[in-house]
Amino acid sequence: MRNPTKKLGKAISISLLNQIVSSGTNFILGLFLVRILSPVEFGLYGISFAISLFFTGIGNALFLTQMVVRIPDKLAADLLPYTARIFILTSLYILASALIMLLVIVLSSISHYSISHYSDLGLAITSLAATYLLKDFFIRHAYSLYKEKRALVVNISLALALCAIGFFLSTTENNITATDSLIAVSAAQAFAAFIGFLLSGLPLKSITRPELLNDARELFHGGKWSVLAHIIISVRSQAYTLIVASFMGPAGVARLNAARIFITPATMLMPALGQVFLPRIANARATDPRQGRRIGLFFSMIMFGAVVIYSVVVLASFQHISSLVVGTKYQSLFWLVFWWSIYNCITTLKSGQELIIIANKQFRIQAIINAIAAILALGLVTLLFINFAEIGAIIGQTLAEIVVFILMWKIVNKGLPHDT
């Protein structure tokens, strides 16, 4: 039998390679867009991307996260059929959501002529949300079955597709808009999802309607709280976007997002490692909860160390790299980058605690904690933005994140029963 530590080490190594590809792709994409888009269009892209991720996150919470934490409770022979059923349910969710969004866009355009100018943008947002979720399914599926190499292939496919599309956009003489950028990213996500589907080997013919309905009921049991938690987390994490966009419009959001690009590689490390650690914490749930807590703490320490080292390097060399990263369109970003770095450090400290809560299926607790923090975030970001401008918005986000960390730390260390 292989040493579990060696297996975890190999999984982490592949995941790190995965993240090098994924982070590098996203970082380069951010650099590309911040340079070719005007500040207004870049801000509009950031707002639109956040909206897409919001809808993607609902599907992620309702289907993909539930799949990951429930796989340890399934028989080995049912793993592939079970994940095939989740794929069908996810696809039905995407289809229904797309039809509803299309209907909303059409009716809004008819009733309010001014909105019709944004119908293309609305369709692009819908397309990106759908393709992003499909791609995410195959990555989560690969990690859940400890097939990390499949996830790597999907991420490489996404990187290659984005490079090809980016090259095409760079050669066009037309002004690139936020809508063009969203469609381009959506096309790359769709290609990566297609590659993931070819690799998955899902036995779709084995699916029966009664099993599908039973799985849907099971997913909804924990999923309703997970979706609520996601909605609340989105409000909390995007409080700065909501408030700054209200006061300053897309251009103000563009400055904050331009500053955030500097620390993007460090933040992108978290999802990949989280997908390695979450199934293992879930497996430890039934046999040794203390081991699950140790794994979660180990995850937080890895992330915290990586973010601190990265932030110090970036801040120390900021004057040299600033013009290379964002060019001359954005000035005086140092203190914005500094506070985003502080925010990231706090986020990594609570990340392991949140994985433990999710692995124990305590989605209601997760929702309550984040609801408290979301209310605080909206209030603090508004108050501090009014008094200290853009820096105040980030400090408000950071203070809300500290509250989440403290509450989750207390809950996890009291011990969590798992909710079946």
Long-range contacts (C-beta under 8 A, 24 or more apart in sequence): 7-146, 8-276, 8-280, 11-146, 11-148, 11-276, 12-273, 12-276, 14-148, 14-149, 14-151, 14-152, 15-143, 15-148, 15-151, 15-272, 15-273, 15-275, 15-276, 16-272, 16-273, 17-152, 18-148, 18-151, 18-152, 18-155, 18-272, 19-268, 19-269, 19-272, 19-273, 21-152, 21-155, 21-156, 21-159, 22-155, 22-158, 22-159, 22-268, 22-272, 23-264, 23-265, 23-268, 23-269, 24-159, 24-265, 25-155, 25-158, 25-159, 25-162, 26-264, 26-268, 27-261, 27-264, 27-265, 27-268, 29-162, 29-166, 29-185, 30-261, 30-264, 31-261, 31-325, 31-326, 32-166, 32-170, 33-181, 34-258, 34-261, 34-325, 34-326, 34-327, 34-329, 34-330, 35-326, 35-327, 36-169, 36-170, 36-176, 37-176, 37-177, 37-178, 37-181, 39-250, 39-251, 39-254, 39-255, 39-329, 39-330, 40-249, 40-250, 40-251, 40-254, 41-176, 41-177, 41-178, 41-181, 41-250, 42-178, 42-250, 42-254, 42-257, 42-258, 43-245, 43-249, 43-250, 43-251, 43-252, 43-253, 43-254, 43-257, 44-121, 44-178, 44-250, 45-178, 45-181, 45-182, 46-241, 46-250, 46-253, 46-254, 46-257, 47-241, 47-245, 47-250, 47-253, 48-121, 48-124, 48-125, 48-128, 48-178, 48-182, 49-128, 49-182, 49-185, 50-238, 50-241, 51-125, 51-129, 52-125, 52-126, 52-128, 52-129, 52-132, 52-182, 53-129, 53-132, 53-234, 54-129, 54-231, 54-234, 54-238, 55-97, 55-125, 55-126, 55-129, 56-129, 56-132, 56-133, 56-136, 57-230, 57-233, 57-234, 58-227, 58-230, 58-231, 59-90, 59-93, 59-94, 59-97, 59-133, 60-133, 60-136, 60-140, 60-230, 61-223, 61-226, 61-227, 61-229, 61-230, 62-93, 62-219, 62-220, 62-223, 62-226, 62-227, 63-89, 63-90, 63-93, 63-137, 63-219, 63-223, 64-90, 64-133, 64-136, 64-137, 64-140, 65-223, 65-226, 65-358, 66-218, 66-219, 66-222, 66-223, 66-226, 67-140, 67-141, 67-144, 67-219, 68-140, 68-143, 68-144, 68-275, 68-278, 68-279, 68-282, 69-222, 69-278, 69-282, 69-358, 69-359, 69-361, 70-218, 70-219, 71-144, 71-145, 71-279, 71-282, 72-279, 72-282, 72-283, 72-285, 72-286, 73-420, 79-145, 80-201, 80-202, 80-203, 81-203, 81-206, 81-207, 81-211, 82-215, 83-141, 83-144, 83-145, 83-200, 83-202, 84-202, 84-203, 84-204, 84-206, 84-207, 85-207, 85-211, 85-212, 85-215, 86-137, 86-215, 86-219, 87-137, 87-141, 87-200, 87-202, 87-204, 88-204, 88-207, 88-212, 89-212, 89-215, 89-216, 89-219, 90-133, 90-134, 90-137, 91-134, 94-130, 94-133, 94-134, 97-126, 97-129, 97-130, 98-126, 98-130, 101-126, 102-126, 120-179, 121-178, 121-179, 121-182, 124-179, 124-182, 124-183, 124-186, 125-182, 127-182, 127-183, 127-186, 128-182, 128-183, 128-185, 128-186, 128-189, 130-186, 131-186, 131-187, 131-189, 131-190, 131-193, 132-186, 132-189, 134-189, 134-190, 134-193, 134-196, 135-189, 135-190, 135-192, 135-193, 135-196, 137-193, 137-196, 138-192, 138-193, 138-195, 138-196, 138-197, 138-199, 138-200, 139-196, 139-275, 140-275, 141-196, 141-200, 142-196, 142-199, 142-200, 143-275, 143-276, 143-278, 143-279, 144-279, 146-279, 148-276, 150-196, 150-199, 150-200, 151-275, 153-195, 153-196, 153-199, 154-192, 154-193, 154-195, 154-196, 154-199, 155-192, 157-191, 157-192, 157-195, 157-196, 158-188, 158-189, 158-191, 158-192, 161-187, 161-188, 161-191, 161-192, 162-188, 222-361, 222-363, 222-419, 223-363, 224-363, 225-363, 225-364, 225-366, 225-367, 226-358, 226-363, 226-366, 226-367, 228-363, 228-367, 229-363, 229-366, 229-367, 229-370, 232-367, 232-370, 232-371, 232-373, 232-374, 233-370, 233-374, 235-374, 235-377, 235-378, 236-370, 236-373, 236-374, 236-377, 236-397, 236-400, 236-404, 237-377, 237-397, 239-374, 239-377, 239-378, 239-381, 239-393, 239-396, 239-397, 239-400, 240-381, 240-385, 240-393, 240-394, 240-396, 240-397, 242-378, 243-378, 243-381, 243-382, 243-385, 243-393, 244-385, 244-390, 244-393, 247-385, 252-390, 254-330, 255-330, 255-333, 255-336, 255-390, 256-336, 256-390, 256-393, 256-394, 258-326, 258-329, 258-330, 258-333, 259-330, 259-333, 259-336, 259-337, 259-340, 260-340, 261-325, 261-326, 262-314, 262-318, 262-321, 262-325, 262-333, 262-337, 262-340, 263-307, 263-310, 263-311, 263-314, 263-337, 263-340, 263-341, 263-344, 265-310, 266-306, 266-307, 266-310, 266-311, 266-344, 267-307, 267-344, 267-347, 269-303, 269-306, 269-307, 270-303, 270-347, 270-348, 270-351, 273-299, 273-302, 273-303, 274-299, 274-351, 274-355, 277-352, 277-355, 278-355, 278-358, 278-359, 281-355, 281-356, 281-359, 282-359, 284-359, 285-359, 285-360, 285-418, 286-418, 289-360, 289-415, 289-416, 292-356, 292-359, 292-360, 293-356, 293-412, 293-413, 295-352, 296-352, 296-353, 296-355, 296-356, 296-359, 296-412, 297-352, 298-352, 299-351, 299-352, 299-355, 300-348, 300-349, 300-350, 300-351, 300-352, 300-353, 301-352, 303-348, 303-351, 303-352, 304-345, 304-348, 304-349, 306-348, 307-341, 307-344, 307-345, 307-348, 308-345, 311-341, 311-344, 311-345, 314-341, 315-341, 335-391, 336-390, 336-391, 336-394, 339-391, 339-394, 339-395, 339-398, 340-394, 342-398, 343-394, 343-397, 343-398, 343-401, 346-398, 346-401, 346-402, 346-405, 347-401, 349-405, 350-401, 350-404, 350-405, 350-408, 350-409, 353-405, 353-408, 353-409, 353-411, 353-412, 354-408, 356-412, 356-416, 357-408, 357-411, 357-412, 357-416, 359-418, 360-416, 360-417, 360-418, 360-419, 361-418, 361-419, 361-420, 362-411, 362-416, 362-418, 362-419, 363-419, 364-419, 365-411, 365-416, 369-404, 369-407, 369-408, 369-411, 370-404, 372-403, 372-407, 373-400, 373-401, 373-403, 373-404, 373-407, 374-400, 376-400, 376-403
